Amino acid sequence: MAQNDLALLIAIKRYPGFGGNAASGSQDLKGPENDASAFYDWLTDPNGGDVPAAHIFRKTSADFPAGGQIGPAQAHLKQELDALRAELKKTPKKRRLYIYVSGHGYGRRRTEGGLYLADATQTSLTNLFVTDYFHWFLDAAHVDECVLFYDACMDQGRLAAPTPIHWRREIRVHGHNTKAVGAFAARFAGRAVEGTMADGKAHGAFSYALKLALEGAAAVVDANGDRVITSDSLRDYLIATMHKLMTDAQRQHPMVSTEPDFGPFDSLTLVKNAPVFQRPVEVSLPPPVANATLQLANAALDDLGPVSASGGRVTLTLEPGLFNLSHDDGWEAAFEFTGAETLIDLELQDQDDADTDSAGPG
């Protein structure tokens, strides 16, 4: 168990008086509690973060039932942050701190932002300047590594200035040795989005991609032949996958950030001995091979055996990667599977290729 690891989780779903950057009234979110629960499950999983439950400091909207006290608010989060800081200062020195936040957010500049709090109103923009606390932990050097996952918008909205951190700065001479990774759901001035995912629940697109990644979809094989998830493989996976979890309308919206952002960014091994990630995916095929026996191969051209299609469909169980389906008559199609897809439409791809061929040279 990662006895010297700690985590801070903040997730705000309900905003009864002010919906983030909304013009008026309430604008509750649907995904933050589900996302925080999924991250908590990964943190405590022996095959995941393996963090002791007692080392996880968590405050979410679930702690404040609708119709009762509004929260999390500033006082609730200060209490949680103070308890975390006290634990961090205990010996021995801690190895890693995870910070996960989700809710309505704002950006100050690239990779600098925070959350609006549950009691925010149009005239009182209560907020937590998340990245200011993140950098406090880096400078204070009570941990060797600090990892931030930030699932919130990064547009500025109407916030004139973030609420300052409530601690005095602690800058230690070895603070520059603290390794750090910051991953953000949106680039500066962009918005993050949520939706209903394959599990039937509402999630942030960033957080669901993160969930898949940490479950093993972002694993790579290192020089020793071990399956690991590194900060680099996680970044690559989030970039490749997050936009696939958005609707067409979300991807086309000019304010929506279809790529995550990162910074600071050091090379870390986040998970050793990562589990094998496999998921079923349905592949739609064009009429000529709708009921054919096809050959499946991966990007290394390893033969993965024959698969039988029926009614224009074939269901495959795959790990993330690049694949190719082919038939003896010369038909073939390549596709990528990230683990996020439930349907891959090669019928449409085949038609697109035909349209391109018939168009001729431009």
Helices and strands as residue ranges (DSSP letters): E 5-11, H 32-44, G 53-55, E 56-60, G 61-63, H 74-88, E 94-102, E 105-109, E 112-116, E 127-128, H 130-140, E 143-151, G 175-177, E 179-184, E 194-196, E 202-204, H 205-212, I 213-217, E 220-221, E 227-230, H 231-241, G 242-245, H 248-252, E 261-265, E 269-272, E 279-284, G 287-289, E 293-298, E 303-308, E 313-318, E 321-326, E 332-337, E 343-345, H 346-359
